[in-house]
Amino acid sequence: MEWAGAFGDLGTLIPFVVAYLGVLGMDPTGVLLAFGASMVACGLHYRTPIPVQPMKAIGAVAALQAAQTAAITPETVHAAALVTGLVWLALGSSGAVTRLARLVPPPVVGGIVLGLGLGFMAEGVRLMHTGWWIAAIGAAGTLALLRSRTVPAMFVLLAFGVLVGAWQRPELLTTLSGTTVELRLPGFALAQLQWDHVLAGAVLLALPQVPLTLGNAVIAISDENNRRFPHAPVTERRIALSTGLMNLFSAAVGGVPQCHGAGGMAGHVAFGARTGGALVILGGLLLVLAIGFGGSVQHLLQLLPPAVLGVFLLFAGVQLARGTLRARPRGQALLVVLVTAAAALWNVALAFVAGWVLWRITRRPEAPDLP
């Protein structure tokens, strides 16, 4: 089941990696090496399915802007990872992230998690719309096998996706059949950076992501991990420090900005992961692909149809939303959760602010001390 759960977050990982490789022309060796090494390190360190994901806002902006302007280049993305690493290393080592986290009430965190779950489900449905019959068969089979410990649902879904991809795009199989092992290591990407890369990476990519990362990839993932795995608790400071370290490494080897998104844990857990072994498995496979098959990675990732990736996201979103709903918030807390979740469907940073303001406005004043 750890092997099955290892692939539970592919619905988030693959689309962003394909965008970075296809739109920005980034080196697949550096991108996959950074993800693989970070996953192995986090799996061994945390010993729970703490995920390693692409930073979504940075990935979306980078892919969109790269198609419209020359300001976003692979060097700009490397610079964004560098700035991101320095910011979270500073917040974690100084303890400032702990103080920031204490200012955020639990209903706000719950609302962000619920909104992310609903967002995952909506994106999953959108991708499934590209091939409804494929998605319907994949979802039905996954649902039927989801609780099975004999036949892992993830393996069946992956095999189904590969078969459909081979049927739809046989030219990819022809290309992959000629794949040979080609050992490659990335260069030192920071040597290529100039000040204009750093400025553009910081202003356009890294700094706008900080509130989103605080809400989803620091506070929410800490809460999600501690709720699911109370025997292996984490703190916001540890999460911030690992976010900083893995982004510094990613910048050095030519990777992209990374985070610990709460949706990734839901995806891993939904398909059976219960330990950090799932991350070690996936990270190890990515390292093999990066070092030995970097030239064929893009064709391999394109083999899974978008409709199947949508099934991944749908089940991950359901798993994420259920966590908040199980807490059964009431009254003022329920109002804050719902408003925050609605705002999170549009912008997590805005949801963070809106939920906190609503909590301050609606919370009941404390009773005065009696003499």
Secondary structure as UniProt FT lines:
FT   HELIX           2..6
FT   TURN            7..9
FT   HELIX           10..22
FT   HELIX           28..46
FT   STRAND          53..54
FT   HELIX           56..66
FT   TURN            67..68
FT   TURN            70..71
FT   HELIX           74..94
FT   HELIX           96..102
FT   HELIX           106..128
FT   TURN            129..130
FT   HELIX           132..145
FT   TURN            146..147
FT   HELIX           153..168
FT   HELIX           170..177
FT   HELIX           189..192
FT   HELIX           195..200
FT   HELIX           201..206
FT   HELIX           207..212
FT   HELIX           213..220
FT   HELIX           221..228
FT   TURN            230..231
FT   HELIX           236..253
FT   STRAND          258..259
FT   HELIX           262..270
FT   TURN            271..272
FT   HELIX           277..292
FT   HELIX           294..296
FT   HELIX           297..301
FT   TURN            302..303
FT   HELIX           306..326
FT   HELIX           331..344
FT   TURN            345..346
FT   HELIX           348..362
//
